[in-house]
Amino acid sequence: MSARKSGLQKDVLALYRRALRMVRTKPALTQPKFLLFLRYTFHTQASSVSPRNIAAIEHLLRRGKRQLEIYEQPSVRDCQISQAMRDWEQNRRGLRTTSQ
């Protein structure tokens, strides 16, 4: 059985699900870029803060919600992917294939 989630954990998961739904509203050619941006951002932000630092997590949630509101606008059709994001994705793929 999984442990019950706190309200803050539920808020983070709700923001992630909302962001995943946002990706589906974007043009098919740019969806992989939005998905990579989303995954990279959540991963790097999560690893940069301690799970016990509630104030920092709440701050990141507020900032993430504001950023997501901007990306949800229909006028936003594309996003920029940095080389660091591409490298991160390649490393993740490499780890997945070697561990299977």
C-alpha positions in Angstrom: 0.0 0.0 0.0 1.2 3.5 -0.7 1.4 6.1 2.0 -1.2 8.8 2.1 -0.1 12.0 0.4 0.0 15.3 2.1 -1.8 18.3 0.8 1.4 19.8 -0.5 2.2 16.6 -2.4 -1.3 16.6 -3.9 -0.8 20.2 -5.0 2.4 19.4 -6.8 0.9 16.4 -8.5 -2.1 18.4 -9.5 0.2 21.1 -11.0 2.1 18.3 -12.9 -1.1 16.8 -14.3 -2.4 20.3 -15.3 0.9 20.8 -17.1 0.6 17.5 -18.9 -2.8 18.5 -20.1 -1.4 21.8 -21.3 1.1 19.9 -23.5 -1.7 18.1 -25.3 -3.2 21.5 -26.4 0.0 22.5 -28.2 0.8 21.7 -31.9 1.8 18.1 -32.5 5.3 19.1 -33.7 6.1 21.1 -30.5 4.5 18.7 -28.0 7.8 16.7 -27.4 9.6 20.0 -26.7 7.0 21.1 -24.2 7.1 17.6 -22.6 10.9 17.7 -22.2 10.7 21.3 -20.8 8.1 20.1 -18.3 9.9 17.0 -17.2 13.3 18.7 -16.9 11.9 21.7 -15.0 10.0 19.5 -12.5 13.0 17.2 -12.0 15.6 20.0 -11.5 13.3 22.0 -9.2 12.4 19.0 -7.1 16.1 18.0 -6.7 17.1 21.6 -5.7 14.9 21.8 -2.6 14.6 19.6 0.5 11.3 17.8 1.0 11.2 19.3 4.5 11.5 22.9 3.2 7.8 23.7 3.0 8.2 27.4 2.4 10.5 26.7 -0.7 8.1 24.1 -2.1 5.1 26.5 -1.7 7.1 29.2 -3.4 8.0 26.9 -6.3 4.3 25.9 -6.6 3.2 29.5 -6.8 5.9 30.3 -9.4 5.0 27.1 -11.3 1.3 28.0 -11.4 2.1 31.5 -12.8 4.4 30.1 -15.4 1.9 27.5 -16.4 -0.8 30.1 -16.8 1.4 31.8 -19.4 2.1 28.6 -21.3 -1.6 27.6 -21.3 -2.4 30.7 -23.4 -3.3 29.7 -27.0 -0.8 32.3 -28.4 2.1 30.2 -27.0 2.8 27.7 -29.7 6.5 26.7 -29.0 9.2 26.7 -26.4 12.9 26.8 -26.4 14.9 23.8 -25.3 18.4 24.3 -24.0 21.4 22.0 -24.6 21.3 21.2 -20.9 17.8 19.8 -21.3 18.8 17.7 -24.3 21.8 16.4 -22.5 19.6 15.5 -19.5 17.2 13.7 -21.7 20.0 11.7 -23.3 21.4 10.7 -20.0 18.0 9.6 -18.7 17.5 7.5 -21.8 20.9 6.0 -21.4 20.2 5.1 -17.8 16.9 3.5 -18.7 18.3 1.3 -21.5 21.3 0.0 -19.4 19.2 -0.8 -16.3 16.7 -2.9 -18.2 
